Amino acid sequence: MRVKAYVLTTGVLFGLLVLVHLWRFSLEGPGLWRDPFYVVSTIVPAGLFVWAWRLYRSLPR
């Protein structure tokens, strides 16, 4: 099923982006949370990851 593969792929990519942002946060410290671009570019992909995960689980096998 192509849709399921697409949802899985995009979900993994968004999850990796969030992990990279958290890794950067662990290296540079809490000062990053004052940068609105960093905050938005972490929260939006996290939401899209959760959405993709829920959608993937709801698709038929």
N, C-alpha and C positions, 0 to 999 in steps of 0.2 A: 504494500500500500504506500503510494508515494507521499501522500499527505502526512502520514505518520512518520516517515523518514525525514521529511522537511521539518516537522515540528520538533523532532528529536534533535536534529542538527542545529537548528536555531536556538533551541533551549540550551544545548551544550555550549554553544558559542557565547550566549549571554551569561551563562554561569561562569565560564572561564574569564570573561571580562570583569565580573564582580570579584572573582578570586584575585585577579591581578591588581584591582583597585585596593582590596584589603591587604594584599602583600605590600603595596606601595605605602599604604597607611601605616603598616607595622614598621617600615623602614624610616619614614619621614616624620611620623608623630602626629599628634592631634591638630597641629596647625593647618593641616589640609582641609579640615572641616570649615574653615573660614572662607574657602574658595567655593563660590556658588556653582561654578562649572563642574568642579570635582564632585560635589554633593549630588547634583542632578545627574551627572554621568555615572554615578554609582547606584542611585536609587531607581532610576528608570530601568536600566538593564536587570536589576534585581527583581523588579516587578514583572518584567517580561519573562524572566526565567521562571518565576512562580507560575505565571499564566501558562507558559509552554508546558511545564511539568503537569499542571492540572489538566490541560487539554490533551496531552499525550495519554494520560491515564484514563481519560474518558472515551478515547477513540476505541472502536471495536478491534478485536484481534483479527 
